């Protein structure tokens, strides 16, 4: 189900040539905090600076970076909760510095990690707050507003919660409902800070894919801050990556993987990013080598299990310490220092090699 305004809204956010409009851009933006000393003089603490970024309409842009890198500060500045220390923020090509708050609220929606007190509101009423930029001072919802609320709840899979008291929601349910409130606004830009933080894995995937699909189908500009690195690199159209030196790298996920920016930002003593698989693996010193002869569908599982025990994996004929063979039925045979062993599972296999 899509709201009645979907096609018109998407069309209005595209150029005459059919391409998405410019979305959200920054020019020489500096973000951080203004503080005041005991003497009354103001001071600035810059977190990120010199940012020339673009989040295009019709795309899901994901903001990644280690803890404390400045992701939340950047998002709060983009949505107007923090004033920029320098530079400009443009929405659809126009600067937002002097945009009236009510007008900006109709164009930009935000979901932050801050706790909210929903009081006695039901879920439907809480999501309905997203319509207030469109209702005027009376706050009364028209039929079109109610339709937008229904669509937003269905879009995030929370329509079954509509009559529940919002105060009784779990953390994961609350995050879905707050995302629905932002969608009910029918904005041009949606900024979300850790929207999947309290969701289980299937729900994280579902919500992330939903946000990407909404961006494409409705011509929305969607910017999401997340710690779900591997999921983001698979789903996102574009990435803003904040590294350990407070530099921001922008491009398609594959661009940042190819240049090594992802590994440089997240690799640690015991964790390393594998650009081939797009996932993280344990970084452990090798204590031996094993040859593996297995069907292609089993080979990655054997490599994972053996690497966890500090064993380097080679193809047939190159091993020096032991050999593992597996047939298509997952039957395992281990030729090792303790003779021939036929473990019945990967668990038994790793127990055996751990004893070497």
C-alpha positions in Angstrom: 0.0 0.0 0.0 1.3 3.5 -0.9 -0.1 6.9 0.2 -2.2 8.8 -2.4 0.6 11.4 -2.8 3.3 8.9 -3.7 3.5 9.4 -7.5 3.1 13.1 -7.3 5.7 13.5 -4.5 8.2 11.3 -6.3 7.7 13.1 -9.6 8.1 16.5 -7.9 11.5 15.5 -6.6 12.9 14.6 -10.0 14.5 16.7 -12.6 13.0 17.2 -16.1 15.3 14.5 -17.4 13.9 12.0 -14.9 16.9 11.9 -12.6 16.6 12.4 -8.8 16.8 15.9 -7.6 19.9 17.1 -5.7 18.7 16.0 -2.3 20.9 17.1 0.7 24.3 18.7 0.2 26.9 20.4 2.4 29.6 22.9 1.5 32.7 23.3 3.7 30.6 22.2 6.6 32.1 22.1 10.1 30.2 20.5 13.0 30.9 20.4 16.7 29.9 22.0 19.9 29.9 25.6 21.2 30.7 25.8 24.9 30.9 28.7 27.3 33.7 29.1 29.9 33.4 30.5 33.4 34.5 33.9 32.1 31.5 33.9 29.8 33.5 33.6 26.6 32.4 31.1 24.0 34.6 28.3 22.7 34.2 25.9 19.9 35.1 22.2 19.8 35.2 21.1 16.1 34.4 17.4 15.5 34.4 17.3 11.7 35.2 20.0 9.2 35.5 20.8 5.5 32.7 18.5 4.6 31.5 18.6 1.0 28.9 15.8 1.0 25.9 14.9 -1.1 23.0 12.6 -0.3 20.9 12.2 -3.5 17.2 11.8 -3.7 16.2 8.3 -4.6 19.2 6.8 -2.7 19.9 5.3 0.7 23.0 7.0 2.1 24.6 5.3 5.2 26.8 7.1 7.7 29.4 4.8 9.2 32.3 5.2 11.6 33.8 4.0 14.9 32.2 5.1 18.2 32.9 8.7 19.0 33.8 9.6 15.4 31.1 12.3 15.2 28.3 10.6 13.4 25.5 11.8 15.7 26.9 15.3 15.8 26.8 15.4 12.0 23.2 14.2 11.9 22.1 16.6 14.6 23.7 19.4 12.6 22.0 18.4 9.4 18.6 18.4 11.0 19.1 21.7 12.7 19.4 20.6 16.3 23.0 21.9 16.4 24.1 25.0 14.5 26.9 24.4 12.1 30.3 25.9 13.1 31.0 26.9 9.5 29.7 26.2 6.0 26.3 25.6 4.5 23.6 22.9 4.4 21.4 22.8 1.3 18.1 21.0 0.7 17.1 20.7 -2.9 19.7 23.3 -3.8 18.5 25.9 -1.3 20.2 26.8 1.9 18.3 25.9 5.1 19.9 28.3 7.5 17.1 30.8 7.3 14.2 28.4 6.5 11.3 28.9 9.0 11.1 25.9 11.4 7.5 25.0 10.3 8.6 25.0 6.6 11.7 22.9 7.3 9.6 20.4 9.3 7.5 19.7 6.2 10.6 18.9 4.2 12.8 17.1 6.7 12.1 14.4 9.2 14.4 13.0 11.9 14.6 9.9 14.1 17.1 10.1 16.9 18.2 7.8 19.6 16.9 10.1 22.4 14.2 8.5 24.6 10.8 10.1 24.3 8.0 10.3 26.8 4.8 9.2 24.9 2.6 9.8 27.9 -0.9 8.3 27.3 -0.7 8.4 23.5 -1.6 5.4 21.5 0.8 4.3 18.8 -1.6 5.7 16.1 -1.7 9.0 17.9 2.1 9.1 18.3 2.6 8.5 14.6 -0.1 11.1 13.9 2.3 13.7 15.4 4.3 13.4 12.2 1.4 15.1 10.4 1.4 18.3 12.5 3.6 20.3 10.1 0.8 19.9 7.6 -2.3 20.5 9.9 -1.8 24.1 11.0 -2.4 25.4 14.5 -5.5 23.3 15.2 -3.6 20.0 14.9 -6.8 18.3 13.6 -6.1 15.4 11.2 -8.0 15.3 7.9 -8.8 12.1 6.1 -5.6 12.4 4.0 -3.6 12.7 7.2 -5.2 9.5 8.6 -4.4 7.8 5.4 -0.7 8.8 5.7 -0.6 7.5 9.2 -2.1 4.2 8.2 0.4 3.8 5.4 3.4 4.7 7.6 2.4 2.1 10.1 2.0 -0.6 7.5 5.3 0.4 5.8 7.3 -0.4 8.9 5.2 -3.5 9.8 3.7 -1.9 12.9 0.0 -1.6 11.9 -0.9 -4.3 14.4 0.4 -2.0 17.2 -1.8 1.0 16.2 -4.1 0.9 19.3 -1.4 -0.1 21.8 -0.3 2.5 24.4 3.0 3.8 23.1 4.5 3.7 26.6 4.1 -0.1 26.6 6.3 -0.7 23.5 9.5 -2.6 23.6 12.6 -0.9 22.4 12.4 -2.5 19.0 8.7 -1.7 18.6 9.3 1.9 19.7 12.0 2.3 17.0 9.7 1.1 14.3 6.9 3.4 15.5 9.3 6.4 15.5 10.4 5.6 12.0 6.7 5.5 11.0 6.2 8.9 12.6 8.9 10.3 10.4 7.5 8.7 7.3 4.0 10.0 8.1 5.5 13.5 7.7 6.0 12.7 4.0 9.2 14.7 3.9 11.8 15.1 1.2 14.7 14.1 3.5 14.6 11.5 6.3 17.6 11.4 8.8 17.8 8.4 11.1 20.3 7.8 13.9 20.7 4.0 14.6 17.1 3.1 13.6 18.0 -0.7 13.8 19.8 -0.6 17.2 17.2 -2.6 19.1 15.9 -4.9 16.4 16.7 -8.5 15.8 18.7 -9.5 12.7 15.7 -10.2 10.4 14.0 -7.0 11.5 17.2 -5.0 10.9 17.5 -6.3 7.4 13.8 -5.7 6.7 13.9 -2.1 7.9 17.1 -1.3 6.1 15.7 -2.7 2.8 12.5 -0.8 3.4 14.3 2.5 3.8 16.2 1.8 0.6 13.0 0.9 -1.3 11.2 4.0 0.1 14.1 6.2 -1.2 13.9 4.7 -4.7 10.1 4.4 -5.0 9.3 7.9 -3.5 12.3 9.9 -4.5 13.2 10.4 -0.9 16.7 11.3 0.4 17.4 8.9 3.2 20.5 9.2 5.5 21.0 6.5 8.1 23.7 6.3 10.8 24.3 2.7 11.8 26.8 0.2 13.3 25.5 -2.6 11.1 28.5 -2.3 8.9 28.2 -5.5 6.8 24.5 -5.0 6.2 25.0 -1.3 5.2 27.8 -2.2 2.7 25.4 -4.7 1.0 22.3 -2.5 0.9 23.4 1.2 0.8 23.6 3.1 -2.5 26.2 5.5 -1.0 28.3 5.6 2.1 29.7 8.5 4.2 32.6 6.9 6.2 34.2 8.8 9.1 37.6 7.4 9.8 39.8 7.5 12.9 41.4 10.8 11.8 38.0 12.6 11.5 38.1 12.5 7.7 34.9 11.6 5.8 35.2 9.4 2.7 32.2 9.3 0.4 31.3 7.0 -2.4 29.6 3.7 -3.3 30.3 0.9 -0.8 32.6 -0.8 -3.4 34.6 2.4 -3.8 35.4 2.6 -0.1 36.2 -1.2 0.1 38.5 -0.9 -2.9 40.5 2.0 -1.5 40.9 0.3 1.8 39.0 3.0 3.7 36.7 0.5 5.4 39.5 -1.7 6.6 41.5 1.3 7.9 38.5 2.6 9.8 37.5 -0.6 11.5 40.4 -3.1 11.6 41.5 -3.9 15.1 44.0 -6.2 16.8 41.7 -9.2 16.6 39.4 -8.2 13.7 40.1 -7.6 10.1 37.8 -6.7 7.2 38.0 -9.0 4.2 37.3 -7.0 1.0 36.5 -10.1 -1.0 33.6 -11.2 1.2 32.7 -7.8 2.5 32.7 -9.1 6.1 34.9 -9.2 9.2 36.9 -12.1 10.3 39.1 -12.9 13.3 42.7 -11.8 13.0 44.7 -14.6 14.7 48.3 -15.7 14.3 48.5 -19.0 12.4 49.8 -22.0 14.4 49.7 -24.4 11.5 48.3 -25.2 8.1 45.7 -27.5 6.8 44.7 -28.7 3.3 41.0 -28.8 2.6 39.3 -30.9 -0.1 35.6 -30.1 0.0 32.7 -29.2 -2.3 32.5 -25.4 -3.0 29.3 -25.1 -0.8 31.2 -26.5 2.2 34.6 -24.8 1.7 33.7 -21.4 3.3 32.3 -23.1 6.4 35.4 -25.2 6.8 37.6 -22.2 6.4 35.7 -20.3 9.0 35.8 -23.2 11.5 39.5 -23.8 11.1 40.5 -20.2 11.0 38.8 -19.8 14.4 41.3 -22.3 15.7 44.3 -20.5 14.2 44.8 -22.8 11.2 45.6 -21.5 7.8 43.7 -23.2 5.0 45.2 -24.2 1.7 44.1 -26.2 -1.3 44.8 -29.9 -1.8 48.5 -30.8 -2.0 49.8 -27.8 -0.1 49.2 -28.7 3.5 52.0 -29.4 6.0 50.1 -30.5 9.1 46.8 -32.1 8.4 44.1 -32.7 5.8 40.3 -32.3 6.0 38.0 -33.9 3.5 34.3 -33.4 3.2 31.8 -34.9 0.9 28.5 -33.4 -0.3 26.6 -34.9 2.6 28.8 -33.0 5.1 30.7 -36.2 6.1 34.1 -35.1 7.5 37.4 -36.9 7.5 40.4 -35.5 9.4 43.9 -36.8 8.8 45.9 -35.2 11.6 48.7 -35.8 14.1 46.4 -38.2 16.1 45.6 -40.3 13.1 42.3 -40.5 11.1 39.3 -39.1 12.8 35.7 -38.9 11.4 34.0 -36.1 13.3 30.2 -36.1 13.0 29.9 -32.3 13.1 31.9 -29.1 12.7 31.8 -28.8 16.5 33.6 -32.2 16.9 36.0 -31.1 14.2 37.1 -27.9 15.9 37.4 -29.8 19.3 39.7 -32.3 17.6 42.0 -29.7 16.0 42.0 -27.6 19.2 43.7 -30.5 21.0 46.7 -30.4 18.6 
